[in-house]
Amino acid sequence: MPITSVTHYEHLDVTLVNPSKNRVIADATVKTDRIDAKRLAHMLRADMLAESYVPSDEIRMLRDLVRTRKALVEERTAEKNRVRAVLKRTDNAYDSELFGPTGREFLAELSLSDADRTIVEAYLSVIDEYDAQIEKLEAKIEQKTLESPAAAGLLSIPGVGQSTAALIVAEIGEIDRFDRQEELVSYAGLDPMVHQSGDMEVHGSISKEGSAPLRWALV
């Protein structure tokens, strides 16, 4: 039976690199693991590597919660749109909140074919399940938000609720890792793209780099 030799590396400093900011490796004409490792070592020694932020376990947990909630809300919206599509196809309209108590009464009393009734009830059943799961997530998020002084400060801003505050805190992480406010704007991808050559300077649309969920929440 062959004996496998295992080498343990302890107390090593690990650097997580942002690949999109280190294109010199991906764009190299000669590319092997050995050459890539040597290039990375030289760039690290020269402090030329764009490092990625590694959040704490607490921040990662909060990110998982708020991102999962965001995904479920989007999927629930898709199901609601499918119900609206059935109403449009059957020439029915409802001007108020379709999925509130009165809207549900309207849907229950709506005259539909057997097939369309089955389809609508199937969608509503899925929406109800999403509601239940989103409510559980929001309870966890609320608990985490109450424990966060940063989230409490964000809640004082009009229009910012608990889910939005939690998402902003989770995506930013430790705020003191940004030396200037411009760095935070850039991290959110809300900074304008700039192309400058000589005396010509052109400002384009926002960069849309960095954290997409943070940009979504702020917009």
C-alpha positions as CSV (number, residue, x, y, z in Angstrom):
1,M,0.0,0.0,0.0
2,P,1.6,3.3,-1.0
3,I,2.4,5.8,1.7
4,T,1.2,9.3,1.0
5,S,3.4,12.1,2.4
6,V,1.5,15.1,3.7
7,T,3.2,18.4,4.3
8,H,1.5,20.8,6.8
9,Y,2.0,24.5,6.3
10,E,1.2,26.5,9.4
11,H,1.4,30.2,10.3
12,L,1.5,31.3,6.6
13,D,0.2,34.7,5.6
14,V,-2.5,34.1,2.9
15,T,-3.3,36.9,0.4
16,L,-6.6,36.7,-1.4
17,V,-6.2,38.4,-4.8
18,N,-8.9,40.0,-7.0
19,P,-8.4,38.4,-10.4
20,S,-10.1,41.1,-12.3
21,K,-7.6,43.6,-11.0
22,N,-4.6,41.5,-11.9
23,R,-5.0,40.9,-15.6
24,V,-1.3,40.6,-16.2
25,I,-1.5,37.0,-15.2
26,A,-4.5,36.0,-17.3
27,D,-3.3,38.0,-20.4
28,A,0.2,36.5,-20.4
29,T,1.2,34.9,-23.6
30,V,3.2,32.2,-21.8
31,K,1.1,30.8,-19.0
32,T,2.0,27.9,-16.7
33,D,1.4,27.3,-13.0
34,R,5.1,27.8,-12.3
35,I,5.4,31.0,-14.2
36,D,2.1,32.4,-12.7
37,A,3.4,31.6,-9.2
38,K,6.7,33.4,-9.9
39,R,4.8,36.4,-11.3
40,L,2.5,36.6,-8.3
41,A,5.5,36.3,-5.9
42,H,7.3,39.2,-7.6
43,M,4.1,41.3,-7.6
44,L,3.4,40.5,-4.0
45,R,7.0,41.5,-3.0
46,A,6.5,44.8,-4.9
47,D,3.2,45.4,-3.3
48,M,1.5,45.4,-6.7
49,L,-1.3,42.9,-6.1
50,A,-4.9,44.1,-5.7
51,E,-6.0,42.2,-2.6
52,S,-9.6,41.2,-1.9
53,Y,-11.3,42.0,1.3
54,V,-11.9,38.9,3.6
55,P,-14.8,39.7,5.9
56,S,-15.2,38.3,9.4
57,D,-17.4,35.2,10.1
58,E,-20.1,37.5,11.5
59,I,-20.2,39.6,8.4
60,R,-20.2,36.5,6.1
61,M,-23.1,35.1,8.0
62,L,-25.1,38.4,7.7
63,R,-24.2,38.5,3.9
64,D,-25.6,35.0,3.5
65,L,-28.8,36.0,5.2
66,V,-29.5,39.2,3.3
67,R,-28.4,37.8,-0.1
68,T,-30.7,34.8,0.4
69,R,-33.6,37.1,1.3
70,K,-32.9,39.2,-1.8
71,A,-32.9,36.1,-4.0
72,L,-36.1,34.8,-2.6
73,V,-37.8,38.2,-2.9
74,E,-36.8,38.3,-6.6
75,E,-38.1,34.8,-7.1
76,R,-41.4,35.7,-5.4
77,T,-41.8,38.7,-7.6
78,A,-41.4,36.5,-10.6
79,E,-44.2,34.3,-9.4
80,K,-46.4,37.3,-8.8
81,N,-45.7,38.5,-12.3
82,R,-46.9,35.1,-13.6
83,V,-50.2,35.6,-11.8
84,R,-50.6,39.0,-13.4
85,A,-49.8,37.5,-16.8
86,V,-52.7,35.1,-16.3
87,L,-55.0,38.0,-15.5
88,K,-53.8,39.9,-18.5
89,R,-54.3,36.9,-20.8
90,T,-57.9,36.4,-19.5
91,D,-58.8,40.1,-19.7
92,N,-59.0,40.7,-16.0
93,A,-57.6,43.7,-14.1
94,Y,-57.2,44.7,-10.5
95,D,-56.0,48.2,-9.6
96,S,-55.1,47.7,-6.0
97,E,-52.6,45.5,-4.2
98,L,-53.3,42.1,-5.8
99,F,-51.6,40.0,-3.2
100,G,-53.1,41.7,-0.1
101,P,-56.2,40.5,1.7
102,T,-58.7,42.2,-0.7
103,G,-56.6,41.1,-3.7
104,R,-56.7,37.5,-2.6
105,E,-60.5,37.8,-2.3
106,F,-60.6,39.1,-5.8
107,L,-58.5,36.2,-7.1
108,A,-60.6,33.6,-5.2
109,E,-63.9,34.9,-6.7
110,L,-62.5,35.5,-10.2
111,S,-64.2,33.5,-12.9
112,L,-61.5,31.4,-14.6
113,S,-61.3,28.2,-16.5
114,D,-60.4,25.0,-14.6
115,A,-56.9,25.1,-16.1
116,D,-56.3,28.8,-15.3
117,R,-57.7,28.3,-11.8
118,T,-55.2,25.5,-11.2
119,I,-52.4,27.6,-12.6
120,V,-53.2,30.6,-10.4
121,E,-53.6,28.5,-7.3
122,A,-50.3,26.8,-8.0
123,Y,-48.5,30.2,-8.2
124,L,-50.2,31.5,-5.1
125,S,-49.2,28.4,-3.2
126,V,-45.5,29.0,-4.2
127,I,-45.9,32.7,-3.2
128,D,-47.2,31.7,0.2
129,E,-44.2,29.5,0.7
130,Y,-41.8,32.3,-0.3
131,D,-43.6,34.6,2.2
132,A,-43.1,32.1,5.0
133,Q,-39.4,31.6,4.2
134,I,-38.7,35.3,3.7
135,E,-40.4,36.0,7.1
136,K,-38.1,33.6,8.8
137,L,-35.0,35.2,7.2
138,E,-36.2,38.7,8.1
139,A,-36.6,37.6,11.8
140,K,-32.9,36.5,11.8
141,I,-31.9,39.7,9.9
142,E,-33.8,41.9,12.4
143,Q,-31.9,40.2,15.3
144,K,-28.6,40.8,13.7
145,T,-29.6,44.4,12.9
146,L,-30.5,45.2,16.5
147,E,-27.0,44.0,17.5
148,S,-25.2,46.3,15.0
149,P,-24.5,50.0,15.9
150,A,-23.8,50.7,12.2
151,A,-27.2,49.4,11.2
152,A,-28.9,51.4,13.9
153,G,-27.3,54.6,12.4
154,L,-28.5,53.6,8.9
155,L,-32.1,53.1,10.2
156,S,-32.2,56.8,11.1
157,I,-32.0,57.6,7.4
158,P,-35.5,58.0,5.8
159,G,-36.3,55.2,3.4
160,V,-33.8,52.8,5.0
161,G,-35.5,49.8,6.6
162,Q,-34.0,46.8,8.5
163,S,-33.4,44.7,5.5
164,T,-31.7,47.5,3.6
165,A,-29.6,48.5,6.6
166,A,-28.5,44.9,7.1
167,L,-27.6,44.5,3.5
168,I,-25.5,47.7,3.5
169,V,-23.7,46.7,6.7
170,A,-23.1,43.2,5.4
171,E,-21.7,44.3,2.0
172,I,-19.5,47.1,3.4
173,G,-18.1,45.1,6.3
174,E,-15.6,47.1,8.4
175,I,-16.1,50.7,7.4
176,D,-12.6,51.7,8.6
177,R,-11.0,49.7,5.8
178,F,-11.9,52.7,3.5
179,D,-9.6,55.7,4.0
180,R,-11.7,58.1,1.9
181,Q,-15.4,58.3,1.0
182,E,-14.4,58.1,-2.7
183,E,-13.1,54.5,-2.0
184,L,-16.5,53.5,-0.7
185,V,-18.2,55.0,-3.7
186,S,-15.9,53.0,-6.0
187,Y,-16.5,49.8,-4.0
188,A,-20.2,50.2,-4.6
189,G,-19.5,50.7,-8.3
190,L,-21.2,54.1,-8.3
191,D,-18.1,56.1,-9.4
192,P,-18.1,57.4,-13.0
193,M,-15.7,55.8,-15.5
194,V,-13.0,58.3,-16.6
195,H,-10.9,58.1,-19.8
196,Q,-8.1,60.7,-19.9
197,S,-5.4,61.2,-22.5
198,G,-3.5,64.4,-22.7
199,D,-5.9,67.3,-22.4
200,M,-8.9,65.2,-23.1
201,E,-11.0,63.8,-20.3
202,V,-14.2,61.8,-20.9
203,H,-16.6,60.8,-18.1
204,G,-18.8,57.8,-18.8
205,S,-21.5,55.9,-16.9
206,I,-20.9,54.4,-13.5
207,S,-18.3,51.6,-13.3
208,K,-20.7,49.0,-11.9
209,E,-17.7,47.2,-10.3
210,G,-17.5,46.0,-6.7
211,S,-20.5,44.9,-4.8
212,A,-23.6,44.5,-6.9
213,P,-26.0,44.0,-3.9
214,L,-24.7,47.1,-2.3
215,R,-25.2,49.1,-5.5
216,W,-28.7,47.7,-5.8
217,A,-29.6,48.7,-2.2
218,L,-28.3,52.2,-2.6
219,V,-29.9,52.9,-6.0
